Amino acid sequence: MNLRLNDNVGDTPIKVWAKKLSWALPLFFLIKGLAWLAVPFISALYVLN
């Protein structure tokens, strides 16, 4: 049980941040991509109304 808690003891702060960024960046780009897709549809709805 203790091994899992002490997983990051040997890691430098840079490695810890790299692990966080490794899942945060794809998520960010996914949201950004969805936003770019949503903008034309939302603007089209306003233009039609």
Protein Blocks (a to p, Z undefined) as FASTA:
>chain_A
ZZmmmmmmmpcfklmmmmmmmmmmmmmmmmmmmmmmmmmmmmmmmmmZZ
